[in-house]
Amino acid sequence: MDHSAHQAASPSDGHDGHAGHGAQNIDESATFVRGGVTRAEERAYSLFMHRSCGIALIGLGLLVLVDRLTQRRYGVIRKGMGVIWLLMGVHILLNADPTDWPLAASFMESYNRPGSSEWLQHKVLSLIPMAIGLYVMLVARREKPSPSAGYAMAAVLALGGIALLYHEHEHSPGMDMALIVKQHNIMAMTAIFIAAGWLADSLERLSWKPKLYLVPLGLILIGLELAMYVE
């Protein structure tokens, strides 16, 4: 979300002119950000989005683990994984920026607001879980999916991880930007770890048995990182 729009005046704290006290005395209920919501409202919604996706990813990791422990005998498990991936992607697409396109404003209106780059990144990143969902339901249901399809999905996951490293966070004053960036960098590294696990799955000549647990472990880990996300 963009965090660079208008701010309402906050009550004087007796330290006017001293920038060192600014971040400590910001009234979140009176600080407006993109789309006219307050910083407190935006923060609460951001935490909801991160944590809801985290819970979904933990569930996915557990389903992937069960699928592999049962030697992929049950198609209903893979269908369930595909549905969760798709729903999470749609959830991000529709709800990541509640004051913007597609629910609250037109595409051009959202695009022309200050800080639209972060909004666009959310929409593009939402395509990754949707693509994985389609892959799981349409390709991975086969007994032996094409290795090239696995390589492609590993590349998509790696790109998602790299995108997180460069994801912009134009937050309002008062935010601990170093903490936010650090958390996203950790999630980016975990996403790249998942991509490496997916690539290992696709390499038939790699007979290392523990490779089957890399993807579910990575999904559960990134799910926990999102579920514990703070701002």
Sequence and secondary structure as in RCSB ss.txt:
>XXXX:A:sequence
MDHSAHQAASPSDGHDGHAGHGAQNIDESATFVRGGVTRAEERAYSLFMHRSCGIALIGLGLLVLVDRLTQRRYG
VIRKGMGVIWLLMGVHILLNADPTDWPLAASFMESYNRPGSSEWLQHKVLSLIPMAIGLYVMLVARREKPSPSAG
YAMAAVLALGGIALLYHEHEHSPGMDMALIVKQHNIMAMTAIFIAAGWLADSLERLSWKPKLYLVPLGLILIGLE
LAMYVE
>XXXX:A:secstr
    S        S TT GGGTTTS  GGG B GGG BHHHHHHHHHHHHHHHHHHHHHHHHHHHHHHHTTT  H
HHHHHHHHHHHHHHHHHHHHSSTTSTTTSS HHHHHHSTTHHHHHHHHHHHHHHHHHHHHHHHTTTSSS  HHHH
HHHHHHHHHHHHHHHT      TT  HHHHHHHHHHHHHHHHHHHHHHHHHH TT   GGGGGHHHHHHHHHHHH
HHT   
